[in-house]
Amino acid sequence: MYAVKQRAMRQLMRHVVPIYFAIRKGEDLRQFLHSAFVFSVSGNWCLLTAGHCIREMEAIRTAGYEIVHCRLADGSNMDAKYQDMVPFGHFEAAPTVLCEDPNWDYGVDLKRRNYRWLLVFLTNWQK
């Protein structure tokens, strides 16, 4: 039974790709992660995250913070092959809140075509 649970967790976790942010406003430097989950619909690759995370990043930008670093992290993946973080353009990925209802707190980053191969690589999707 343990082996079945371990395989299921391994399968699930290979789709989790945290987004690391380092932001700065003057001398104030902050770092944090947003959780995200890779999925594909009709060949369109996306990162699903919480809608409040997308709203938070917009509020941060409006408050005058700049994104110093934005990276996709592979380290939480049990089968991680790339033990570093890959540069990622958060605002270039057109982050979109899918529903304003707080009971449905979902958002999505719509990926440009060149991000598809990066997400395939990070998630080992072809296994």
Secondary structure, 3 states (H helix, E strand, C coil): CHHHHHHHHHHHHCCECCEEEEEEECCEEEEEEECCEEEEECCEEEEEEEHHHHHHHHHHHHCCCEEEEEEEECCCCCCCCCCCEEECCCHHHCCEECCCCCCCCEEEEECCHHHHHHHHHHHCCCC
